[in-house]
């Protein structure tokens, strides 16, 4: 019987070990969860912290000083475009355009080439029909095509945008 008691003692010890193991597991899990929260909190603070107002205003001022956009005005143009199928008179487009250029040095390169740019505009626009200028989609297509033609004409200089100051179709 003594052997049986030994077995009972062994099972009692195993029971005590088994009871203590889940407690250790809980401590390890709680410690891991706390470490994870600390790591996530540190990462959140590092990546999402706000910059001081002084840094933001200094960066904005530096970016504004870096980007000095120049606008080159082109003279007004009156261009006769193709008549529609049921029109007796030739429609006329009056257009006033400004070219947006990111670098003042590039603007100095573009100014002597403005007569070529005007010629490219007139040659292209003579083939337009009034229906080509209908709606905002027509205006967008015209703007993109004029920008492409300007950049071909003034290459290697680059114009960033063609801005319509006035566009009148009669």
N, CA and C of each residue as an Amber inpcrd file, in Angstrom:
protein
   510
   0.8010000  -1.1870000   0.0000000   0.0000000   0.0000000   0.0000000
   0.8440000   1.2510000   0.0000000   2.0140000   1.0390000   0.4990000
   2.8850000   2.1830000   0.5270000   3.1920000   2.6410000  -0.8720000
   3.2900000   1.6680000  -1.7730000   3.5430000   2.0440000  -3.1520000
   2.3880000   2.8280000  -3.7170000   1.2180000   2.4720000  -3.3550000
   0.0480000   3.1920000  -3.8480000   0.0670000   4.6240000  -3.3530000
   0.4560000   4.7680000  -2.0980000   0.5270000   6.1140000  -1.5590000
   1.5660000   6.9130000  -2.3100000   2.6680000   6.2610000  -2.6900000
   3.6920000   6.9550000  -3.4680000   3.1340000   7.4290000  -4.7880000
   2.3250000   6.5690000  -5.3520000   1.7030000   6.9670000  -6.6250000
   0.7600000   8.1210000  -6.4030000   0.0390000   8.0460000  -5.2910000
  -0.8780000   9.1410000  -4.9910000  -0.1040000  10.4240000  -4.7580000
   1.0620000  10.3030000  -4.1270000   1.8930000  11.4820000  -3.8990000
   2.3960000  12.0320000  -5.2320000   2.7880000  11.1120000  -6.1280000
   3.2640000  11.5570000  -7.4400000   2.1550000  12.2590000  -8.2030000
   0.9480000  11.6890000  -8.1360000  -0.1750000  12.3110000  -8.8350000
  -0.5240000  13.6260000  -8.1830000  -0.3440000  13.7110000  -6.8840000
  -0.6130000  14.9750000  -6.2070000   0.4050000  16.0110000  -6.6330000
   1.6860000  15.6000000  -6.7860000   2.7060000  16.5400000  -7.2430000
   2.4250000  16.9700000  -8.6780000   2.0260000  15.9960000  -9.5350000
   1.6920000  16.3280000 -10.9270000   0.5180000  17.2920000 -10.9780000
  -0.4210000  17.0830000 -10.0980000  -1.5780000  17.9830000 -10.0250000
  -1.1450000  19.3710000  -9.6230000  -0.1830000  19.4570000  -8.6930000
   0.3190000  20.7670000  -8.2680000   1.0780000  21.4290000  -9.4140000
   1.8810000  20.6490000 -10.1530000   2.5950000  21.1900000 -11.3100000
   1.6010000  21.6330000 -12.3780000   0.5940000  20.8350000 -12.5810000
  -0.3980000  21.1770000 -13.5980000  -1.1390000  22.4410000 -13.2030000
  -1.3940000  22.5910000 -11.9030000  -2.0910000  23.7940000 -11.4510000
  -1.1870000  25.0070000 -11.5870000   0.1200000  24.8190000 -11.3790000
   1.0190000  25.9660000 -11.4640000   1.3530000  26.3070000 -12.9100000
   1.3240000  25.3880000 -13.8550000   1.6460000  25.6460000 -15.2590000
   0.6700000  26.6330000 -15.8970000  -0.6280000  26.4770000 -15.7150000
  -1.5140000  27.4750000 -16.3160000  -1.2710000  28.8610000 -15.7520000
  -0.8700000  28.9840000 -14.5460000  -0.5630000  30.2890000 -13.9710000
   0.6440000  30.9000000 -14.6600000   1.6430000  30.0850000 -14.9460000
   2.8300000  30.5640000 -15.6540000   2.4720000  30.9520000 -17.0940000
   1.6210000  30.1730000 -17.7110000   1.1970000  30.4750000 -19.0810000
   0.4560000  31.8080000 -19.1360000  -0.3700000  32.0230000 -18.1250000
  -1.1160000  33.2840000 -18.0760000  -0.1660000  34.4530000 -17.9230000
   0.8400000  34.2970000 -17.0600000   1.8180000  35.3660000 -16.8670000
   2.5980000  35.6430000 -18.1500000   2.9770000  34.6000000 -18.8530000
   3.7150000  34.7700000 -20.1080000   2.8260000  35.4620000 -21.1410000
   1.5710000  35.0760000 -21.2060000   0.6430000  35.6940000 -22.1760000
   0.3920000  37.1600000 -21.8310000   0.2210000  37.4530000 -20.5660000
  -0.0050000  38.8390000 -20.1390000   1.2360000  39.6810000 -20.4290000
   2.4040000  39.1220000 -20.1490000   3.6600000  39.8320000 -20.4320000
   3.8240000  40.0790000 -21.9260000   3.4970000  39.0910000 -22.7330000
   3.5750000  39.2550000 -24.1940000   2.6000000  40.3060000 -24.6910000
   1.3950000  40.3150000 -24.1400000   0.3930000  41.3090000 -24.5400000
   0.8560000  42.7100000 -24.1570000   1.4290000  42.8640000 -22.9730000
   1.9460000  44.1690000 -22.5510000   3.0910000  44.6210000 -23.4510000
   3.9640000  43.6950000 -23.8060000   5.0750000  44.0480000 -24.7110000
   4.5340000  44.4690000 -26.0790000   3.5430000  43.7620000 -26.5650000
   2.9370000  44.1000000 -27.8520000   2.2880000  45.4810000 -27.8140000
   1.5740000  45.7820000 -26.7520000   0.9560000  47.0970000 -26.5910000
   2.0300000  48.1830000 -26.5420000   3.1320000  47.9180000 -25.8410000
   4.2190000  48.9010000 -25.7480000   4.8470000  49.1390000 -27.1210000
   5.0660000  48.0790000 -27.8810000   5.6500000  48.2140000 -29.2260000
   4.7000000  48.9690000 -30.1410000   3.4200000  48.6240000 -30.1390000
   2.4430000  49.3210000 -30.9780000   2.3090000  50.7850000 -30.5850000
   2.3030000  51.0580000 -29.3000000   2.2260000  52.4510000 -28.8270000
   3.4450000  53.2480000 -29.2630000   4.6170000  52.6600000 -29.1510000
   5.8400000  53.3340000 -29.5870000   5.8290000  53.5830000 -31.0950000
   5.3900000  52.5980000 -31.8530000   5.2900000  52.7700000 -33.3070000
   4.2840000  53.8400000 -33.6720000   3.1560000  53.8690000 -32.9950000
   2.1400000  54.8950000 -33.2630000   2.7060000  56.2800000 -32.9730000
   3.3870000  56.4240000 -31.8540000   3.9620000  57.7180000 -31.4900000
   5.0150000  58.1420000 -32.5010000   5.8480000  57.2050000 -32.9260000
   6.9300000  57.5310000 -33.8520000   6.3970000  57.9370000 -35.2190000
   5.4440000  57.1860000 -35.7610000   4.9720000  57.4360000 -37.1250000
   3.8720000  58.4840000 -37.2120000   3.0540000  58.6030000 -36.2090000
   1.8940000  59.4750000 -36.3110000   1.9860000  60.7470000 -35.4880000
   3.1140000  60.9710000 -34.8490000   3.2110000  62.1910000 -34.0390000
   3.1740000  63.4150000 -34.9510000   2.6130000  64.4800000 -34.4720000
   2.5020000  65.7070000 -35.2500000   3.7900000  66.5000000 -35.1440000
   4.1120000  67.1600000 -36.2660000   5.2880000  68.0190000 -36.2590000
   4.9220000  69.3280000 -35.5790000   5.8820000  69.9590000 -34.9650000
   5.6090000  71.2780000 -34.3850000   5.2510000  72.2860000 -35.4710000
   4.4670000  73.2740000 -35.0990000   3.9890000  74.2860000 -36.0460000
   5.1570000  75.0110000 -36.7040000   6.2300000  75.2350000 -35.9680000
   7.3840000  75.9320000 -36.5250000   7.9890000  75.1450000 -37.6690000
   8.0860000  73.8130000 -37.5150000   8.6470000  72.9820000 -38.5790000
   7.7520000  73.0050000 -39.8010000   6.4390000  72.9450000 -39.5940000
   5.5010000  72.9410000 -40.7140000   5.5810000  74.2530000 -41.4750000
   5.5850000  75.3740000 -40.7760000   5.6330000  76.6630000 -41.4640000
   6.9790000  76.8620000 -42.1610000   8.0620000  76.3680000 -41.5820000
   9.3760000  76.4760000 -42.2200000   9.4240000  75.6370000 -43.4950000
   8.8380000  74.4360000 -43.4440000   8.8060000  73.5850000 -44.6330000
   7.9360000  74.2020000 -45.7190000   6.8040000  74.7870000 -45.3420000
   5.9200000  75.4200000 -46.3290000   6.6020000  76.6180000 -46.9630000
   7.3190000  77.3940000 -46.1750000   8.0340000  78.5570000 -46.7200000
   9.1430000  78.1160000 -47.6620000   9.8370000  77.0460000 -47.3100000
  10.9020000  76.5270000 -48.1730000  10.3320000  76.0020000 -49.4830000
   9.1950000  75.3130000 -49.4150000   8.5650000  74.8000000 -50.6350000
   8.0730000  75.9370000 -51.5080000   7.5190000  76.9780000 -50.9050000
   7.0450000  78.1270000 -51.6790000   8.2110000  78.8620000 -52.3250000
   9.3150000  78.9820000 -51.6160000  10.4860000  79.6480000 -52.1800000
  11.0890000  78.8060000 -53.2970000  10.9860000  77.4930000 -53.1660000
  11.5390000  76.6020000 -54.1650000  10.7370000  76.6670000 -55.4620000
   9.4090000  76.7510000 -55.3460000   8.5420000  76.7680000 -56.5210000
   8.1400000  78.1990000 -56.8420000   8.8250000  78.8070000 -57.7650000
   8.4540000  80.1330000 -58.2320000   7.8740000  79.9660000 -59.6230000
   6.5930000  79.8370000 -59.6880000   5.9190000  79.6200000 -60.9610000
   5.8900000  80.9300000 -61.7320000   6.1550000  80.8300000 -63.0190000
   6.1440000  81.9890000 -63.8980000   5.0400000  81.7970000 -64.9230000
   4.3320000  82.8750000 -65.2250000   3.2940000  82.8480000 -66.2430000
   3.7390000  83.7160000 -67.4070000   3.6690000  83.1480000 -68.5990000
   4.0210000  83.8740000 -69.8100000   2.7230000  84.1480000 -70.5550000
   2.4190000  85.4180000 -70.7110000   1.1920000  85.8260000 -71.3990000
   1.3970000  85.7570000 -72.9060000   0.4220000  85.2250000 -73.5850000
   0.4440000  85.2520000 -75.0480000  -0.5630000  86.3000000 -75.4980000
  -0.3420000  86.8550000 -76.6770000  -1.2580000  87.8840000 -77.1420000
  -2.5830000  87.2510000 -77.5710000  -3.6310000  88.0700000 -77.6010000
  -4.9570000  87.6040000 -78.0040000  -4.9050000  87.1160000 -79.4490000
  -5.6390000  86.0500000 -79.7150000  -5.7110000  85.5150000 -81.0760000
  -7.1700000  85.3790000 -81.4750000  -7.4710000  85.7570000 -82.6990000
  -8.7910000  85.5150000 -83.2780000  -8.5840000  84.5740000 -84.4440000
  -9.2090000  83.4150000 -84.3570000  -8.9590000  82.3480000 -85.3230000
 -10.2870000  81.9000000 -85.9300000 -10.3440000  81.8320000 -87.2560000
 -11.5170000  81.2850000 -87.9330000 -11.4260000  79.7720000 -87.9320000
 -12.4700000  79.1100000 -87.4580000 -12.4630000  77.6440000 -87.4030000
 -13.3970000  77.1090000 -88.4740000 -13.3710000  75.7970000 -88.6880000
 -14.1990000  75.1580000 -89.7110000 -15.6690000  75.3290000 -89.3810000
 -16.4480000  75.6020000 -90.4210000 -17.8940000  75.7590000 -90.2370000
 -18.5400000  74.3900000 -90.0900000 -19.6070000  74.3740000 -89.3250000
 -20.3810000  73.1510000 -89.1890000 -21.1510000  72.8870000 -90.4640000
 -21.8100000  71.7310000 -90.5830000 -22.5040000  71.3700000 -91.8240000
 -23.6640000  72.3120000 -92.1780000 -24.3160000  72.9250000 -91.2140000
 -25.4660000  73.7730000 -91.4950000 -25.1870000  75.2330000 -91.1890000
 -23.9170000  75.6610000 -91.2440000 -23.5810000  77.0360000 -90.9400000
 -23.1830000  77.7560000 -92.2240000 -23.6870000  78.9910000 -92.3530000
 -23.3660000  79.7960000 -93.5250000 -22.0600000  80.5580000 -93.3050000
 -21.8860000  81.0820000 -92.1000000 -20.6960000  81.8760000 -91.8160000
 -19.6360000  81.0250000 -91.1270000 -18.3970000  81.4750000 -91.2740000
 -17.2960000  80.7970000 -90.6110000 -17.2350000  81.2570000 -89.1530000
 -17.3020000  80.3130000 -88.2000000 -17.2140000  80.6960000 -86.7840000
 -15.8130000  81.2320000 -86.4560000 -15.7670000  82.1060000 -85.4850000
 -14.5100000  82.6960000 -85.0520000 -14.3250000  82.4140000 -83.5630000
 -13.1030000  82.0590000 -83.2060000 -12.7410000  81.8260000 -81.8060000
 -11.7650000  82.9140000 -81.3990000 -12.0920000  83.5880000 -80.2970000
 -11.1630000  84.5390000 -79.7010000 -10.5960000  83.8570000 -78.4600000
  -9.2670000  83.8020000 -78.4100000  -8.6310000  83.0660000 -77.3240000
  -7.4880000  83.8930000 -76.7340000  -7.4060000  83.8760000 -75.4130000
  -6.3050000  84.5040000 -74.6940000  -5.7590000  83.4570000 -73.7360000
  -4.4410000  83.2110000 -73.8390000  -3.8200000  82.0900000 -73.1410000
  -2.6160000  82.5780000 -72.3460000  -2.3800000  81.9490000 -71.2050000
  -1.1520000  82.1330000 -70.4360000  -0.5030000  80.7580000 -70.2780000
   0.8160000  80.7340000 -70.3580000   1.5600000  79.4900000 -70.1970000
   2.1600000  79.4520000 -68.8010000   1.9580000  78.3740000 -68.0890000
   2.5110000  78.2090000 -66.7460000   3.8240000  77.4460000 -66.8400000
   4.8790000  78.0760000 -66.3020000   6.2170000  77.4820000 -66.3730000
   6.8000000  77.4760000 -64.9660000   7.3780000  76.3460000 -64.5710000
   7.8590000  76.1830000 -63.1920000   9.1430000  76.9530000 -62.9080000
   9.9540000  77.2130000 -63.9200000  11.2620000  77.8180000 -63.6930000
  11.3810000  79.1330000 -64.4540000  11.7530000  80.2290000 -63.8030000
  11.9090000  81.5040000 -64.5090000  12.9520000  81.4580000 -65.6280000
  13.9730000  80.6260000 -65.4770000  14.9690000  80.4860000 -66.5420000
  14.3540000  79.8720000 -67.7860000  13.4690000  78.9150000 -67.5850000
  12.7810000  78.2880000 -68.7120000  11.8720000  79.3020000 -69.3890000
  11.2530000  80.1770000 -68.6160000  10.3870000  81.2130000 -69.1960000
  11.1870000  82.1090000 -70.1240000  12.4260000  82.4140000 -69.7530000
  13.2740000  83.2290000 -70.6230000  13.6020000  82.4990000 -71.9240000
  13.6560000  81.1700000 -71.8730000  13.8980000  80.3870000 -73.0860000
  12.6590000  80.3190000 -73.9660000  11.4790000  80.3580000 -73.3700000
  10.2300000  80.2010000 -74.1190000   9.8050000  81.5030000 -74.7990000
  10.0340000  82.6410000 -74.1810000   9.5570000  83.9300000 -74.7130000
   9.9790000  84.1870000 -76.1570000  11.2270000  83.9270000 -76.5690000
  11.5730000  84.1670000 -77.9650000  10.8740000  83.2190000 -78.9440000
  10.3500000  82.1080000 -78.4370000   9.6910000  81.1220000 -79.2920000
   8.1800000  81.3090000 -79.3770000   7.6380000  82.3620000 -78.7860000
   6.1880000  82.5720000 -78.7850000   5.5880000  82.6860000 -80.1860000
   6.2450000  83.3050000 -81.1650000   5.6460000  83.3050000 -82.5100000
   5.4330000  81.8990000 -83.0680000   6.3490000  80.9810000 -82.7890000
   6.1630000  79.5830000 -83.2380000   4.9940000  78.9370000 -82.5050000
   4.8620000  79.2450000 -81.2320000   3.7590000  78.6920000 -80.4430000
   2.4270000  79.2000000 -80.9880000   2.3350000  80.4940000 -81.2790000
   1.1070000  81.0630000 -81.8370000   0.7710000  80.4160000 -83.1690000
   1.7840000  80.1780000 -83.9890000   1.5640000  79.5220000 -85.2780000
   1.0170000  78.1100000 -85.0770000   1.6000000  77.3680000 -84.1310000
   1.1270000  76.0030000 -83.8590000  -0.3210000  76.0200000 -83.3790000
  -0.6720000  77.0080000 -82.5530000  -2.0580000  77.1350000 -82.0860000
  -2.9950000  77.3880000 -83.2590000  -2.6370000  78.3220000 -84.1060000
  -3.5380000  78.7040000 -85.2100000  -3.7130000  77.5770000 -86.2060000
  -2.6340000  76.8860000 -86.5380000  -2.7400000  75.7710000 -87.4880000
  -3.6600000  74.6960000 -86.9260000  -3.5190000  74.3780000 -85.6630000
  -4.3740000  73.3550000 -85.0530000  -5.8210000  73.8140000 -84.9590000
  -6.0270000  75.0330000 -84.5050000  -7.3900000  75.4830000 -84.2220000
  -8.1960000  75.7690000 -85.4900000  -7.5630000  76.0050000 -86.6130000
  -8.3030000  76.2160000 -87.8700000  -9.1000000  74.9780000 -88.2620000
  -8.6580000  73.8180000 -87.8530000  -9.3380000  72.5730000 -88.2060000
 -10.4380000  72.1760000 -87.2130000 -10.5770000  72.9190000 -86.1410000
 -11.6100000  72.6020000 -85.1520000 -12.9950000  72.9450000 -85.6740000
 -13.9850000  72.2590000 -85.1760000 -15.3950000  72.5660000 -85.4470000
 -16.0090000  73.0690000 -84.1450000 -17.0820000  73.8150000 -84.2170000
 -17.7170000  74.2860000 -82.9690000 -18.0920000  73.1380000 -82.0240000
 -18.4540000  71.9910000 -82.5670000 -18.8220000  70.8560000 -81.7220000
 -17.6210000  70.3160000 -80.9430000 -16.3900000  70.5710000 -81.4230000
 -15.2020000  70.1180000 -80.7060000 -14.9930000  70.8870000 -79.4070000
 -15.6080000  72.0460000 -79.2850000 -15.4200000  72.8860000 -78.0980000
 -16.5920000  72.8060000 -77.1210000 -17.5320000  71.9110000 -77.3870000
 -18.7110000  71.7900000 -76.5260000 -18.3530000  71.2000000 -75.1620000
 -18.8500000  71.8210000 -74.1150000 -18.7510000  71.2900000 -72.7580000
 -17.3510000  71.3390000 -72.1770000 -17.2670000  70.8790000 -70.9560000
 -15.9830000  70.8880000 -70.2580000 -15.0260000  69.8530000 -70.8410000
 -15.5510000  68.7580000 -71.3680000 -14.6820000  67.7380000 -71.9680000
 -13.9880000  68.3040000 -73.2090000 -14.7070000  69.0900000 -74.0010000
 -14.1080000  69.7210000 -75.1800000 -13.0190000  70.7100000 -74.7900000
 -13.2750000  71.4780000 -73.7490000 -12.2830000  72.4400000 -73.2690000
 -11.0420000  71.7120000 -72.7420000 -11.2600000  70.6230000 -72.0460000
 -10.1340000  69.8590000 -71.5040000  -9.2860000  69.2840000 -72.6360000
  -9.9350000  68.6990000 -73.6490000  -9.1950000  68.1430000 -74.7810000
  -8.4080000  69.2300000 -75.4970000  -9.0190000  70.4180000 -75.6830000
  -8.3310000  71.5290000 -76.3320000  -7.1170000  71.9470000 -75.5090000
  -7.2680000  72.0560000 -74.2250000  -6.1610000  72.4510000 -73.3440000
  -5.0170000  71.4550000 -73.4210000  -5.3260000  70.1660000 -73.3690000
  -4.2930000  69.1330000 -73.4300000  -3.5920000  69.1180000 -74.7870000
  -4.3330000  69.2930000 -75.8500000  -3.7210000  69.3010000 -77.1900000
  -2.8320000  70.5320000 -77.3690000  -3.2620000  71.6790000 -76.8820000
  -2.4360000  72.8830000 -76.9770000  -1.1690000  72.7240000 -76.1320000
  -1.2730000  72.1240000 -74.9720000  -0.1010000  71.8890000 -74.1290000
   0.8930000  70.9700000 -74.8350000   0.3870000  69.9260000 -75.4710000
   1.2650000  69.0150000 -76.2000000   1.9860000  69.7450000 -77.3240000
   1.2530000  70.5860000 -78.0610000   1.8530000  71.3210000 -79.1810000
   2.8650000  72.3600000 -78.6920000   2.5840000  73.0010000 -77.5760000
   3.5370000  73.9680000 -77.0210000   4.8290000  73.2570000 -76.6420000
   4.7290000  72.1410000 -75.9710000   5.9290000  71.4300000 -75.5260000
   6.7370000  70.8880000 -76.6950000   6.0760000  70.4990000 -77.7740000
   6.8020000  70.0780000 -78.9750000   7.5330000  71.2750000 -79.5780000
   6.8990000  72.4280000 -79.5780000   7.4690000  73.6320000 -80.1820000
   8.6530000  74.1780000 -79.3880000   8.5860000  74.1640000 -78.0690000
   9.6250000  74.7880000 -77.2510000  10.6500000  73.7930000 -76.7130000
  10.6110000  72.5530000 -77.1550000  11.5350000  71.5310000 -76.6650000
  12.9680000  72.0220000 -76.8020000  13.8180000  71.8750000 -75.8390000
  13.8610000  71.0730000 -74.6240000  13.2370000  71.7490000 -73.4090000
  12.7970000  72.9980000 -73.5410000  12.0980000  73.6500000 -72.4320000
  10.7710000  72.9320000 -72.2120000  10.1870000  73.1130000 -71.0290000
   8.9250000  72.4280000 -70.7150000   7.9330000  73.4110000 -70.1140000
   6.7390000  73.4160000 -70.6840000   5.6240000  74.2140000 -70.1650000
   4.7560000  73.2620000 -69.3560000   4.3580000  73.6810000 -68.1540000
   3.5870000  72.8110000 -67.2700000   2.0930000  72.8260000 -67.5540000
   1.5590000  73.9750000 -67.9710000   0.1170000  74.0500000 -68.2080000
  -0.2010000  75.1900000 -69.1640000  -1.2950000  75.0020000 -69.8840000
  -1.8760000  76.0640000 -70.7090000  -3.1230000  76.5240000 -69.9740000
  -3.1800000  77.8110000 -69.6740000  -4.3050000  78.3580000 -68.9150000
  -5.1130000  79.2780000 -69.8120000  -6.4120000  79.0310000 -69.9000000
  -7.2970000  79.8890000 -70.6890000  -7.6830000  81.0930000 -69.8530000
  -7.3880000  82.2680000 -70.3550000  -7.8360000  83.4840000 -69.6890000
  -9.1510000  83.9200000 -70.3060000  -9.3130000  83.6190000 -71.5950000
 -10.5400000  83.9680000 -72.2980000 -10.6810000  83.0330000 -73.4820000
 -11.8900000  82.5500000 -73.6960000 -12.1960000  81.7410000 -74.8640000
 -13.6090000  82.0630000 -75.2860000 -13.7340000  82.6490000 -76.4620000
 -15.0320000  83.1010000 -76.9470000 -15.2700000  82.4980000 -78.3200000
 -16.4040000  81.8750000 -78.5230000 -16.7690000  81.2890000 -79.8030000
 -17.9620000  82.0540000 -80.3530000 -17.7920000  82.6300000 -81.5670000
 -18.8970000  83.3650000 -82.1970000 -19.2910000  82.6740000 -83.4750000
